[in-house]
């Protein structure tokens, strides 16, 4: 890689970064992300297809769109299960919880107080050892979830991103298992 290539990368990053700032991500943070995306993409560049600048602009623009979408959750939605935003709907509650977690992650933390009780810097799942019903649900899921889906289910539990399609398949199986075991019930009316 030469100075000309680095100059082109920096120019494209500086041009795109202001469009994608959000939350606590500053222009400099987005420029760094864009630079990393460009470095990853260089191995796929084919000079016969387009100029380096055009290739990087398109690639970085698409990656920054995905980055912003994955790290910033919109509140305006219609639940596909209840048809509205119902405070009693489990799916709406889960989405609201995810929104609160992401919103909290967008708030800067006070590094001086990070180890004290003054700074609450993370939302956590409930302690599963103290919640018997959740433990029973997980046991039922563990027994009945098809082996082919377990790896992705465990990845999702650990916060590792899986495809939306796989997530929907796993959720459908889990809902079926929980209905069969009597933990949840849905009226089809």
Backbone as a printed PyTorch tensor [residue, N CA C, xyz], in Angstrom:
tensor([[[  0.8470,  -1.1630,   0.0000],
         [  0.0000,   0.0000,   0.0000],
         [  0.9030,   1.2400,   0.0000]],

        [[  0.5510,   2.1950,  -0.8390],
         [  1.3750,   3.4000,  -0.9450],
         [  0.6400,   4.6150,  -0.3910]],

        [[  1.3310,   5.7570,  -0.4140],
         [  0.7540,   6.9920,   0.1260],
         [ -0.4640,   7.4530,  -0.6660]],

        [[ -0.4540,   7.2030,  -1.9790],
         [ -1.5880,   7.6040,  -2.8110],
         [ -2.8540,   6.8480,  -2.3950]],

        [[ -2.7300,   5.5610,  -2.1270],
         [ -3.8750,   4.7520,  -1.6960],
         [ -4.4030,   5.2420,  -0.3510]],

        [[ -3.5050,   5.5000,   0.5800],
         [ -3.9230,   6.0050,   1.8970],
         [ -4.6050,   7.3560,   1.7580]],

        [[ -4.0990,   8.2030,   0.8860],
         [ -4.7070,   9.5120,   0.6500],
         [ -6.1320,   9.3670,   0.1100]],

        [[ -6.3280,   8.4480,  -0.8210],
         [ -7.6620,   8.2120,  -1.3840],
         [ -8.6090,   7.6940,  -0.2990]],

        [[ -8.1320,   6.7620,   0.5040],
         [ -8.9590,   6.2150,   1.5900],
         [ -9.3680,   7.3200,   2.5510]],

        [[ -8.4210,   8.1540,   2.9570],
         [ -8.7240,   9.2340,   3.8990],
         [ -9.7160,  10.2290,   3.3120]],

        [[ -9.5650,  10.5420,   2.0260],
         [-10.4750,  11.4760,   1.3730],
         [-11.9090,  10.9400,   1.3670]],

        [[-12.0600,   9.6690,   1.0140],
         [-13.3960,   9.0580,   0.9710],
         [-13.9880,   8.9900,   2.3800]],

        [[-13.1800,   8.6190,   3.3490],
         [-13.6550,   8.5310,   4.7360],
         [-14.1160,   9.8890,   5.2530]],

        [[-13.3430,  10.9330,   4.9680],
         [-13.7150,  12.2800,   5.4090],
         [-14.9940,  12.7670,   4.7380]],

        [[-15.2000,  12.3560,   3.5010],
         [-16.4050,  12.7750,   2.7780],
         [-17.6580,  12.0840,   3.3210]],

        [[-17.5570,  10.8120,   3.6800],
         [-18.7310,  10.0380,   4.1060],
         [-19.0420,  10.1570,   5.6010]],

        [[-18.0620,  10.3450,   6.4300],
         [-18.2430,  10.3120,   7.8810],
         [-19.3170,  11.2570,   8.4160]],

        [[-19.4100,  12.5110,   7.9610],
         [-20.4270,  13.4000,   8.5310],
         [-21.8690,  12.9150,   8.3320]],

        [[-22.1080,  12.1360,   7.2810],
         [-23.4670,  11.6440,   7.0250],
         [-23.8950,  10.5780,   8.0180]],

        [[-22.9490,   9.9310,   8.6940],
         [-23.2790,   8.7700,   9.5040],
         [-23.0050,   8.9280,  10.9980]],

        [[-22.8250,  10.1480,  11.4760],
         [-22.6320,  10.3290,  12.9100],
         [-23.9770,  10.1560,  13.6190]],

        [[-23.9550,   9.5570,  14.7900],
         [-25.1560,   9.3720,  15.6020],
         [-24.7220,   9.0450,  17.0190]],

        [[-25.6480,   9.2110,  17.9510],
         [-25.3540,   8.8890,  19.3460],
         [-24.0880,   9.5700,  19.7990]],

        [[-23.2130,   8.8310,  20.4360],
         [-21.9470,   9.4040,  20.8890],
         [-20.8340,   9.1940,  19.8680]],

        [[-21.1560,   8.6620,  18.6860],
         [-20.1530,   8.4890,  17.6310],
         [-19.8850,   9.8470,  16.9740]],

        [[-18.6750,  10.3330,  17.1140],
         [-18.3060,  11.6030,  16.4970],
         [-17.8460,  11.3490,  15.0620]],

        [[-17.5730,  12.4110,  14.3440],
         [-17.0820,  12.2860,  12.9710],
         [-15.7700,  11.4970,  12.9510]],

        [[-14.9040,  11.7580,  13.9170],
         [-13.6220,  11.0490,  13.9710],
         [-13.8230,   9.5470,  14.1920]],

        [[-14.8020,   9.1830,  15.0390],
         [-15.0850,   7.7650,  15.2810],
         [-15.5690,   7.0810,  14.0040]],

        [[-16.4490,   7.7590,  13.2900],
         [-16.9850,   7.1910,  12.0440],
         [-15.8730,   7.1120,  10.9980]],

        [[-14.9850,   8.1110,  10.9630],
         [-13.8490,   8.0560,  10.0310],
         [-12.9690,   6.8390,  10.3190]],

        [[-12.7660,   6.5430,  11.5860],
         [-11.9650,   5.3630,  11.9450],
         [-12.6490,   4.0790,  11.4920]],

        [[-13.9540,   3.9810,  11.7450],
         [-14.6990,   2.7990,  11.2870],
         [-14.5890,   2.6750,   9.7710]],

        [[-14.7860,   3.8000,   9.0820],
         [-14.7220,   3.7980,   7.6150],
         [-13.3350,   3.3780,   7.1310]],

        [[-12.3040,   3.8540,   7.8010],
         [-10.9380,   3.4820,   7.4180],
         [-10.7320,   1.9730,   7.5670]],

        [[-11.2540,   1.4070,   8.6500],
         [-11.1360,  -0.0420,   8.8570],
         [-11.9040,  -0.8090,   7.7760]],

        [[-13.0910,  -0.3140,   7.4160],
         [-13.8580,  -0.9600,   6.3440],
         [-13.0800,  -0.9150,   5.0340]],

        [[-12.4230,   0.2150,   4.7770],
         [-11.6390,   0.3660,   3.5430],
         [-10.4600,  -0.5980,   3.5300]],

        [[ -9.7890,  -0.7340,   4.6540],
         [ -8.6420,  -1.6420,   4.7210],
         [ -9.0740,  -3.0910,   4.4740]],

        [[-10.2400,  -3.4630,   5.0190],
         [-10.7540,  -4.8120,   4.8030],
         [-11.1050,  -5.0400,   3.3370]],

        [[-11.5500,  -3.9900,   2.6630],
         [-12.0450,  -4.1240,   1.2930],
         [-10.9390,  -4.0970,   0.2360]],

        [[ -9.7850,  -3.6150,   0.5840],
         [ -8.7250,  -3.4640,  -0.4150],
         [ -8.3680,  -4.7760,  -1.1160]],

        [[ -8.4380,  -5.8660,  -0.4140],
         [ -8.0830,  -7.1570,  -1.0240],
         [ -9.0830,  -7.5710,  -2.1050]],

        [[-10.2910,  -7.0170,  -2.0700],
         [-11.3160,  -7.3610,  -3.0640],
         [-11.3770,  -6.3760,  -4.2310]],

        [[-10.5220,  -5.3700,  -4.2010],
         [-10.5490,  -4.3560,  -5.2520],
         [ -9.9780,  -4.9150,  -6.5560]],

        [[-10.7220,  -4.6830,  -7.6410],
         [-10.2880,  -5.0840,  -8.9870],
         [-10.2480,  -3.8180,  -9.8340]],

        [[ -9.0490,  -3.3950, -10.2340],
         [ -8.9040,  -2.1320, -10.9670],
         [ -9.5610,  -2.1630, -12.3370]],

        [[ -9.8610,  -3.3340, -12.8490],
         [-10.5490,  -3.4200, -14.1500],
         [-12.0240,  -3.0580, -14.0220]],

        [[-12.5820,  -3.1630, -12.8200],
         [-14.0050,  -2.8930, -12.5950],
         [-14.3000,  -1.3890, -12.4460]],

        [[-13.5200,  -0.7090, -11.6080],
         [-13.7500,   0.7170, -11.3540],
         [-12.4900,   1.3340, -10.7470]],

        [[-12.5380,   2.6450, -10.5570],
         [-11.4130,   3.3130,  -9.9060],
         [-11.4430,   2.9740,  -8.4150]],

        [[-10.3160,   3.1220,  -7.7670],
         [-10.2340,   2.8320,  -6.3360],
         [-11.1810,   3.7290,  -5.5470]],

        [[-11.2530,   4.9920,  -5.9150],
         [-12.1000,   5.9350,  -5.1960],
         [-13.5740,   5.5390,  -5.3060]],

        [[-14.0210,   5.1670,  -6.4960],
         [-15.4130,   4.7560,  -6.6840],
         [-15.7040,   3.4880,  -5.8970]],

        [[-14.8080,   2.5160,  -6.0030],
         [-14.9780,   1.2600,  -5.2750],
         [-15.0900,   1.5150,  -3.7770]],

        [[-14.1680,   2.3010,  -3.2270],
         [-14.1830,   2.5660,  -1.7920],
         [-15.4090,   3.3650,  -1.3700]],

        [[-15.8040,   4.3310,  -2.1740],
         [-16.9690,   5.1350,  -1.8350],
         [-18.2010,   4.2400,  -1.6960]],

        [[-18.4270,   3.3760,  -2.6710],
         [-19.6010,   2.4950,  -2.6400],
         [-19.5020,   1.5170,  -1.4710]],

        [[-18.3440,   0.9010,  -1.3120],
         [-18.1660,  -0.0910,  -0.2520],
         [-18.3230,   0.5350,   1.1400]],

        [[-17.6380,   1.6220,   1.3830],
         [-17.6880,   2.2640,   2.6990],
         [-19.0840,   2.8060,   2.9780]],

        [[-19.7160,   3.3950,   1.9880],
         [-21.0730,   3.9210,   2.1570],
         [-22.0130,   2.8000,   2.6000]],

        [[-21.9540,   1.6470,   1.9310],
         [-22.8170,   0.5220,   2.2950],
         [-22.4960,  -0.0090,   3.6890]],

        [[-21.2250,  -0.1200,   4.0090],
         [-20.8380,  -0.6360,   5.3280],
         [-21.2440,   0.3270,   6.4490]],

        [[-21.1410,   1.6380,   6.1960],
         [-21.5530,   2.6040,   7.2160],
         [-23.0720,   2.6030,   7.4050]],

        [[-23.8170,   2.3980,   6.3420],
         [-25.2750,   2.2630,   6.4800],
         [-25.6070,   1.0840,   7.3860]],

        [[-24.9550,  -0.0340,   7.1450],
         [-25.1790,  -1.2270,   7.9570],
         [-24.7350,  -0.9950,   9.3990]],

        [[-23.5980,  -0.3500,   9.5670],
         [-23.0780,  -0.0530,  10.9010],
         [-24.0700,   0.7950,  11.6870]],

        [[-24.5990,   1.8330,  11.0600],
         [-25.5450,   2.7100,  11.7460],
         [-26.8410,   1.9630,  12.0520]],

        [[-27.3230,   1.1760,  11.0970],
         [-28.5580,   0.4200,  11.3070],
         [-28.4030,  -0.5570,  12.4670]],

        [[-27.2730,  -1.2430,  12.5290],
         [-27.0640,  -2.2500,  13.5620],
         [-26.8110,  -1.6540,  14.9450]],

        [[-26.3700,  -0.4180,  15.0080],
         [-26.0320,   0.1860,  16.2880],
         [-27.0000,   1.2690,  16.7460]],

        [[-28.0340,   1.4960,  15.9910],
         [-28.9910,   2.5420,  16.3410],
         [-30.3800,   2.0160,  16.0680]],

        [[-31.2060,   1.8900,  17.0840],
         [-32.5280,   1.2890,  16.9580],
         [-33.5910,   2.3770,  16.9050]],

        [[-34.4930,   2.2630,  15.9590],
         [-35.5910,   3.2260,  15.8510],
         [-36.7280,   2.8130,  16.7720]],

        [[-37.4020,   3.7900,  17.3540],
         [-38.5160,   3.5010,  18.2500],
         [-39.8330,   3.3570,  17.5090]],

        [[-39.9800,   3.9860,  16.3400],
         [-41.2670,   3.9290,  15.6550],
         [-41.3870,   2.5980,  14.9070]],

        [[-42.2170,   1.7360,  15.4220],
         [-42.3990,   0.4350,  14.8060],
         [-43.8160,  -0.0510,  15.0730]],

        [[-44.2330,  -1.0080,  14.2780],
         [-45.4940,  -1.6860,  14.5010],
         [-45.1550,  -3.1510,  14.7310]],

        [[-45.5880,  -3.6740,  15.8340],
         [-45.2840,  -5.0580,  16.1970],
         [-45.9680,  -6.0130,  15.2300]],

        [[-45.2200,  -6.9860,  14.7430],
         [-45.8060,  -7.9390,  13.7970],
         [-46.6730,  -8.9730,  14.5010]],

        [[-46.6340,  -9.0250,  15.8300],
         [-47.4340,  -9.9970,  16.5720],
         [-48.7550,  -9.3970,  17.0670]],

        [[-48.6950,  -8.1750,  17.6160],
         [-49.9380,  -7.5880,  18.1430],
         [-50.4970,  -6.4900,  17.2460]],

        [[-49.7430,  -6.0600,  16.2380],
         [-50.2350,  -5.0540,  15.2980],
         [-50.1080,  -3.6220,  15.7670]],

        [[-49.6300,  -3.4220,  16.9570],
         [-49.4350,  -2.0700,  17.5030],
         [-48.3650,  -2.1520,  18.5840]],

        [[-48.1420,  -1.0970,  19.2750],
         [-47.1820,  -1.1080,  20.3830],
         [-47.9800,  -1.2900,  21.6730]],

        [[-48.1410,  -2.5380,  22.0780],
         [-48.9570,  -2.8970,  23.2290],
         [-48.0470,  -3.1550,  24.4320]],

        [[-48.2580,  -2.4600,  25.5560],
         [-47.3870,  -2.6700,  26.7150],
         [-47.5110,  -4.0730,  27.3210]],

        [[-48.5560,  -4.8180,  26.9790],
         [-48.7260,  -6.1730,  27.5060],
         [-48.1510,  -7.2500,  26.5900]],

        [[-47.7760,  -6.8800,  25.3750],
         [-47.2300,  -7.8330,  24.4060],
         [-45.7730,  -8.1420,  24.7600]],

        [[-45.4460,  -9.4380,  24.8780],
         [-44.0840,  -9.8360,  25.2350],
         [-43.0620,  -9.3830,  24.1900]],

        [[-43.4450,  -9.4170,  22.9190],
         [-42.5280,  -9.0110,  21.8520],
         [-42.2550,  -7.5080,  21.9220]],

        [[-43.2860,  -6.7240,  22.2340],
         [-43.0980,  -5.2750,  22.3880],
         [-42.2120,  -4.9660,  23.5920]],

        [[-42.4190,  -5.7050,  24.6820],
         [-41.5840,  -5.5020,  25.8750],
         [-40.1220,  -5.8060,  25.5690]],

        [[-39.8960,  -6.8940,  24.8210],
         [-38.5270,  -7.2820,  24.4920],
         [-37.8610,  -6.2180,  23.6180]],

        [[-38.6100,  -5.7120,  22.6320],
         [-38.0530,  -4.6770,  21.7570],
         [-37.7580,  -3.4030,  22.5530]],

        [[-38.6580,  -3.0470,  23.4580],
         [-38.4480,  -1.8550,  24.2830],
         [-37.2140,  -2.0310,  25.1610]],

        [[-37.0230,  -3.2460,  25.6910],
         [-35.8470,  -3.5180,  26.5010],
         [-34.5830,  -3.3680,  25.6640]],

        [[-34.5810,  -3.9080,  24.4310],
         [-33.4270,  -3.7720,  23.5440],
         [-33.1530,  -2.3030,  23.2450]],

        [[-34.2390,  -1.5290,  23.0270],
         [-34.0770,  -0.1080,  22.7540],
         [-33.4160,   0.5880,  23.9420]],

        [[-33.8650,   0.2590,  25.1460],
         [-33.2980,   0.9020,  26.3340],
         [-31.8200,   0.5400,  26.4980]],

        [[-31.4650,  -0.7000,  26.1930],
         [-30.0630,  -1.1100,  26.2820],
         [-29.2270,  -0.3090,  25.2950]],

        [[-29.6910,  -0.2340,  24.0360],
         [-28.9240,   0.5080,  23.0240],
         [-28.8780,   1.9960,  23.3490]],

        [[-29.9800,   2.5340,  23.8520],
         [-29.9990,   3.9500,  24.2190],
         [-28.9900,   4.2040,  25.3420]],

        [[-28.9490,   3.2900,  26.3000],
         [-28.0150,   3.4360,  27.4070],
         [-26.5680,   3.3270,  26.9210]],

        [[-26.3240,   2.4960,  25.9320],
         [-24.9820,   2.3590,  25.3920],
         [-24.5330,   3.6220,  24.6740]],

        [[-25.4800,   4.4200,  24.2120],
         [-25.1480,   5.6600,  23.5160],
         [-24.7580,   6.7710,  24.4790]],

        [[-25.0090,   6.5860,  25.7740],
         [-24.6750,   7.6020,  26.7550],
         [-23.2230,   7.4220,  27.2010]],

        [[-22.4380,   8.4910,  27.2000],
         [-21.0560,   8.3500,  27.6660],
         [-21.0270,   8.0200,  29.1610]],

        [[-20.0420,   7.2710,  29.5830],
         [-19.9340,   6.9260,  30.9950],
         [-18.8180,   7.7290,  31.6390]],

        [[-18.9340,   7.9070,  32.9340],
         [-17.9210,   8.6280,  33.7050],
         [-16.8440,   7.6300,  34.1100]],

        [[-15.6900,   7.7110,  33.4840],
         [-14.6140,   6.7410,  33.7060],
         [-14.1140,   6.7940,  35.1440]],

        [[-14.1370,   7.9490,  35.7730],
         [-13.6580,   8.0600,  37.1480],
         [-14.5170,   7.2580,  38.1220]],

        [[-15.8170,   7.1430,  37.8200],
         [-16.7370,   6.4560,  38.7280],
         [-17.1200,   5.0610,  38.2520]],

        [[-16.4000,   4.5110,  37.3090],
         [-16.8230,   3.2570,  36.6900],
         [-16.8570,   2.0940,  37.6780]],

        [[-15.9830,   2.0850,  38.6660],
         [-15.9680,   0.9940,  39.6440],
         [-16.7950,   1.2930,  40.8820]],

        [[-17.3550,   2.4800,  40.9700],
         [-18.1700,   2.8080,  42.1310],
         [-19.6280,   2.4920,  41.8410]],

        [[-20.4400,   2.5870,  42.8420],
         [-21.8680,   2.3300,  42.6690],
         [-22.5890,   3.5080,  42.0310]],

        [[-21.9030,   4.6590,  41.9100],
         [-22.5310,   5.8380,  41.3320],
         [-22.7860,   5.6710,  39.8380]],

        [[-21.9160,   4.9620,  39.1600],
         [-22.0270,   4.8200,  37.7020],
         [-22.6660,   3.4870,  37.3530]],

        [[-23.8770,   3.5330,  36.8630],
         [-24.5690,   2.3420,  36.3860],
         [-24.3960,   2.3410,  34.8820]],

        [[-23.4980,   1.5070,  34.3630],
         [-23.1390,   1.5930,  32.9550],
         [-23.6160,   0.4220,  32.1170]],

        [[-24.4770,  -0.4360,  32.6400],
         [-24.9380,  -1.5510,  31.8190],
         [-26.2600,  -2.0750,  32.3350]],

        [[-27.0820,  -2.4810,  31.3980],
         [-28.2960,  -3.2080,  31.7440],
         [-27.9320,  -4.6820,  31.7280]],

        [[-28.5050,  -5.4450,  32.6160],
         [-28.1760,  -6.8610,  32.6700],
         [-29.4430,  -7.6940,  32.6170]],

        [[-29.2770,  -8.9200,  32.1740],
         [-30.3780,  -9.8670,  32.2250],
         [-30.6240, -10.2120,  33.6890]],

        [[-31.8260, -10.6460,  34.0180],
         [-32.0710, -11.0380,  35.4050],
         [-31.1970, -12.2360,  35.7810]],

        [[-30.9000, -12.3610,  37.0650],
         [-30.0860, -13.4800,  37.5450],
         [-30.8910, -14.7670,  37.3860]],

        [[-30.4440, -15.6180,  36.4510],
         [-31.2030, -16.8160,  36.1180],
         [-31.2100, -17.8340,  37.2550]],

        [[-30.1930, -17.8270,  38.1020],
         [-30.1680, -18.7990,  39.1850],
         [-31.2640, -18.5230,  40.2050]],

        [[-31.6930, -17.2750,  40.3280],
         [-32.7380, -16.9220,  41.2820],
         [-34.1320, -16.9910,  40.6810]],

        [[-34.2310, -17.0870,  39.3760],
         [-35.5360, -17.0800,  38.7420],
         [-35.8350, -18.4880,  38.2220]],

        [[-36.5830, -19.2520,  39.0040],
         [-36.8450, -20.6550,  38.7120],
         [-37.6070, -20.8430,  37.4130]],

        [[-38.5790, -19.9820,  37.1330],
         [-39.3770, -20.1440,  35.9160],
         [-38.5170, -19.9850,  34.6590]],

        [[-37.6400, -19.0090,  34.6470],
         [-36.7620, -18.8200,  33.4910],
         [-35.8330, -20.0280,  33.3440]],

        [[-35.3510, -20.5520,  34.4670],
         [-34.4910, -21.7320,  34.4270],
         [-35.2420, -22.9220,  33.8350]],

        [[-36.5060, -23.0750,  34.2160],
         [-37.3230, -24.1660,  33.6720],
         [-37.5600, -23.9760,  32.1800]],

        [[-37.7910, -22.7430,  31.7690],
         [-37.9800, -22.4510,  30.3410],
         [-36.7210, -22.8260,  29.5540]],

        [[-35.5630, -22.4150,  30.0640],
         [-34.3080, -22.7270,  29.3800],
         [-34.0600, -24.2300,  29.3140]],

        [[-34.4290, -24.9440,  30.3680],
         [-34.2910, -26.3990,  30.3490],
         [-35.1830, -27.0190,  29.2770]],

        [[-36.4240, -26.5340,  29.1710],
         [-37.3460, -27.0470,  28.1490],
         [-36.8160, -26.7440,  26.7500]],

        [[-36.3050, -25.5420,  26.5620],
         [-35.7440, -25.1650,  25.2570],
         [-34.5370, -26.0420,  24.9460]],

        [[-33.6920, -26.2530,  25.9380],
         [-32.4890, -27.0570,  25.7450],
         [-32.8230, -28.4970,  25.3540]],

        [[-33.8850, -29.0560,  25.9460],
         [-34.2780, -30.4310,  25.6320],
         [-34.9030, -30.5660,  24.2570]],

        [[-35.7040, -29.5770,  23.8470],
         [-36.5210, -29.7410,  22.6460],
         [-36.0360, -28.9860,  21.4180]],

        [[-35.1150, -28.0630,  21.5800],
         [-34.6350, -27.2990,  20.4240],
         [-33.8040, -28.2180,  19.5270]],

        [[-34.1080, -28.2470,  18.2250],
         [-33.3390, -29.1120,  17.3170],
         [-31.8410, -28.8090,  17.3890]],

        [[-31.0470, -29.8500,  17.2950],
         [-29.5930, -29.7240,  17.4090],
         [-29.0330, -28.7580,  16.3760]],

        [[-29.6160, -28.7390,  15.1790],
         [-29.1260, -27.8670,  14.1060],
         [-29.2440, -26.3860,  14.4680]],

        [[-30.1420, -26.0550,  15.4070],
         [-30.3570, -24.6500,  15.7730],
         [-29.6250, -24.2480,  17.0540]],

        [[-29.1070, -25.2070,  17.7940],
         [-28.5160, -24.9030,  19.1040],
         [-27.3150, -23.9820,  19.0300]],

        [[-26.4480, -24.2020,  18.0620],
         [-25.2470, -23.3650,  17.9560],
         [-25.6330, -21.8910,  17.7710]],

        [[-26.5670, -21.6370,  16.8480],
         [-26.9910, -20.2570,  16.6150],
         [-27.7530, -19.6980,  17.8160]],

        [[-28.5240, -20.5390,  18.4990],
         [-29.2490, -20.1110,  19.6970],
         [-28.2570, -19.6630,  20.7670]],

        [[-27.2010, -20.4400,  20.9790],
         [-26.1940, -20.0860,  21.9790],
         [-25.4240, -18.8330,  21.5820]],

        [[-25.1600, -18.6870,  20.2820],
         [-24.5050, -17.4620,  19.8100],
         [-25.3750, -16.2550,  20.1270]],

        [[-26.6760, -16.3690,  19.8490],
         [-27.6130, -15.2730,  20.0980],
         [-27.6650, -14.9480,  21.5900]],

        [[-27.6770, -15.9660,  22.4490],
         [-27.6730, -15.7310,  23.8940],
         [-26.4150, -15.0000,  24.3430]],

        [[-25.2870, -15.3090,  23.6980],
         [-24.0230, -14.6640,  24.0510],
         [-23.8640, -13.2800,  23.4230]],

        [[-24.8620, -12.8480,  22.6410],
         [-24.8050, -11.5290,  22.0300],
         [-24.0770, -11.4940,  20.7050]],

        [[-23.7520, -12.6540,  20.1650],
         [-23.1000, -12.7140,  18.8570],
         [-24.1840, -12.6180,  17.8000]],

        [[-23.9780, -11.7590,  16.8310],
         [-25.0030, -11.4990,  15.8300],
         [-25.1630, -12.6940,  14.8940]],

        [[-26.4280, -13.0800,  14.6880],
         [-26.7540, -14.1230,  13.7180],
         [-27.7100, -13.5170,  12.7090]],

        [[-27.9150, -14.1980,  11.6010],
         [-28.7680, -13.6370,  10.5610],
         [-30.2080, -13.5160,  11.0500]],

        [[-30.9150, -12.5650,  10.4890],
         [-32.3030, -12.3170,  10.8720],
         [-33.1690, -13.5430,  10.5870]],

        [[-32.9100, -14.2090,   9.4770],
         [-33.6790, -15.3950,   9.1010],
         [-33.4900, -16.5110,  10.1250]],

        [[-32.2440, -16.7790,  10.5190],
         [-31.9830, -17.8010,  11.5250],
         [-32.6340, -17.4360,  12.8510]],

        [[-32.5680, -16.1570,  13.2090],
         [-33.1570, -15.6970,  14.4600],
         [-34.6690, -15.9320,  14.4580]],

        [[-35.3220, -15.6480,  13.3320],
         [-36.7610, -15.8580,  13.2390],
         [-37.1150, -17.3390,  13.3380]],

        [[-36.3210, -18.1950,  12.7180],
         [-36.5570, -19.6410,  12.7900],
         [-36.4140, -20.1210,  14.2370]],

        [[-35.3620, -19.6780,  14.9060],
         [-35.1270, -20.0710,  16.2970],
         [-36.2550, -19.5690,  17.1850]],

        [[-36.6720, -18.3070,  17.0000],
         [-37.7520, -17.7550,  17.8070],
         [-39.0470, -18.5290,  17.6020]],

        [[-39.3380, -18.9260,  16.3630],
         [-40.5510, -19.7050,  16.0890],
         [-40.5010, -21.0400,  16.8200]],

        [[-39.3440, -21.7070,  16.7980],
         [-39.1980, -22.9830,  17.5130],
         [-39.3450, -22.7770,  19.0200]],

        [[-38.7570, -21.7300,  19.5330],
         [-38.8260, -21.4740,  20.9760],
         [-40.2560, -21.1820,  21.3970]],

        [[-40.9680, -20.3820,  20.6210],
         [-42.3610, -20.0800,  20.9440],
         [-43.1910, -21.3640,  20.9450]],

        [[-42.9610, -22.2180,  19.9560],
         [-43.6830, -23.4980,  19.8980],
         [-43.3700, -24.3460,  21.1270]],

        [[-42.0980, -24.4230,  21.4990],
         [-41.6930, -25.2070,  22.6720],
         [-42.3420, -24.6520,  23.9360]],

        [[-42.3020, -23.3300,  24.0950],
         [-42.8690, -22.7150,  25.3010],
         [-44.3840, -22.8650,  25.3580]],

        [[-45.0430, -22.8530,  24.2000],
         [-46.4880, -23.1040,  24.1570],
         [-46.7880, -24.5490,  24.5460]],

        [[-46.0210, -25.5070,  23.9950],
         [-46.2220, -26.9230,  24.3150],
         [-46.0100, -27.2020,  25.7990]],

        [[-45.0600, -26.5270,  26.3980],
         [-44.7570, -26.7410,  27.8110],
         [-45.6640, -25.9350,  28.7410]],

        [[-46.5250, -25.0800,  28.1650],
         [-47.4790, -24.3210,  28.9650],
         [-46.9410, -23.0590,  29.5970]],

        [[-45.7860, -22.5730,  29.1440],
         [-45.2400, -21.3400,  29.6960],
         [-45.9230, -20.1090,  29.1190]],

        [[-46.3330, -20.1840,  27.8470],
         [-47.0190, -19.0630,  27.2000],
         [-48.2040, -19.6030,  26.4150]],

        [[-49.1350, -18.7100,  26.1110],
         [-50.2620, -19.0890,  25.2480],
         [-50.6780, -17.8680,  24.4600]],

        [[-51.0310, -18.1040,  23.1890],
         [-51.4770, -17.0370,  22.3180],
         [-52.8850, -17.3430,  21.8490]],

        [[-53.7240, -16.3320,  21.8910],
         [-55.0660, -16.4700,  21.3210],
         [-54.9700, -16.1310,  19.8560]],

        [[-55.5430, -16.9530,  19.0030],
         [-55.5010, -16.7030,  17.5620],
         [-56.6490, -15.8150,  17.1100]],

        [[-57.3800, -15.2100,  18.0150],
         [-58.5010, -14.3340,  17.6510],
         [-58.0390, -12.9260,  17.4730]]])
